[in-house]
Amino acid sequence: MRLTGFLRDLLACRGHAGHGGGVCIIRPDGIGDYILFRPFLPLIRVMFPRLRLTLCANAAWAALSMRYDAGLVDKWVVVERGRLKTDSTYAADIFGTLRAEGFDVALNPLYSRDYLSDILTFATRAARRETPQGDLTNQPRLQWTVTGMLYTARHTLPSSGHFEISRTHAFLERVAGRPLAFPPMAWPAEDVPPPSSWRPFVVFSLGASVPEKRWPARHHAEVAAWVTEHARLDVVLCGGDDVRDLAEAIMARLTVRLPRQDAPAPSENGIAGYGEDDMGSDDNRPRVVDAVGTMPLTDLPALLRRATAVVTHDSAVYHLALACGRPTVCIADGRGWRRFTPWPADLPGLQGHAIGNEEGEEGSRPDGVCRHSSGPIVPASAERSVCLNADGALGPIDNVAPTLVIEALNGMLRP
């Protein structure tokens, strides 16, 4: 944070702020962060029953929230992180929009606060601006100290060894000043049955926030070949246009596949790119469907819920698949271990028990593989999930061998 930029932003936040605008939740962070936070929206409505709820949302996932949170959120203020950093006029407009709402309360639940979440919270000029005391992951100490002064309250939360969902719950209890029930982790279901022509399939999610988190094409292809040839299931590759090269490299290594559809049309179930011609055929051979770049994020929960299993190297899809109750293999490189992956088997809101290689004492890590049960989320039956870490520590994601993923899938798919 440059001093001149900080002063410029403070001046852009000036002006009279009214009241009666309700509660503003500041969430300019990533898709996975929103998915982990989403179960707490009903809890916040209970905490502030007579106040309107506004969500300051990252444009990357705002449409997903608008589709699934319409009964919980009254209004969205959508922000583009990149423009907030580089376009002072855009930033001033966003700050002015937040101030004009006249919020009574502004909550920034981020444990690892960053500058954008801090300045957006201050821009609300709410009488109550609360946040966790947090850590220095996203800010140098001097900046963290200065931006911390923009709040009316900073709450001390458990530090090491705590899963992010538990930490958010602890923050909201501090805000409420009383114990709060832990919300269920289930993602809301849509009452849309799949077409009768759909065959069982495994989703391979290829997206990731940075290239270093992407599993190599050769590994994906080896597992996809096993799924089609031995498990006798279709494979659906999904992700954004940014993983187009990865999808094409996977397809080039496979002999049983469908060409990518460049102009998908919505099917009878409302999911773009998936009609009877894709998932159903007189040909009984399993195939690989390249759907990368054809599906909006808003349709991903419906696809995951219909999957037999999910393979992903993206923690956001891992969180969403578990919330949808799907058996999931997450391929990780050790980032955010215990904070973001894996989901604890004893997490309130879930049921189930660890099934091997459980964590040891505080600060320790398991050897190689951590397995746990996702529990009966949706549907209500115990379904296993596996988080594969590169040797139990931060390391290249290539180190996770395809045989480990095949072994995990084999255990999940057996009757």
Buried (B, 14 or more C-beta within 10 A) or exposed (E): BEEEBBEBBBEBBEEEBEEEBBBBBBBBBBBBBBBBBBBBBBBBBEBBEEBBBBBBBBBBBBBBBBBBBEEBBBEBBBBBBEBBEEEBEBBBEBBBBBBBBBBBBBBBBBBBBBBBBBBBBBBBBBEBBBBBBBBEEBBEEEBBEBBBEBBEEBBEBEEEEBBBBBBBBBBBBBBBEEEBEBBBBBBBEBEEEBBEBBBBBBBBBBBBBEEEBBBBBEBBBBBBBBBBEEBEBBBBBBBEEBBBEBBBBBBEBBEBBBEBBEEBEEBEBEBBBBBEEBBBBEEEEBBBBBBBBBBEBBBBBBBBBBBBBBBBBBBBBBBBBBBBBBBBBBBBBBBBBBBBBBBBBEBBBBBBEBBEBEBEEEEEBBEBBBBBBBBBBBEEEEBBBBBBBBBBEEBEBBBBEBEBBBBBBEBBBEE
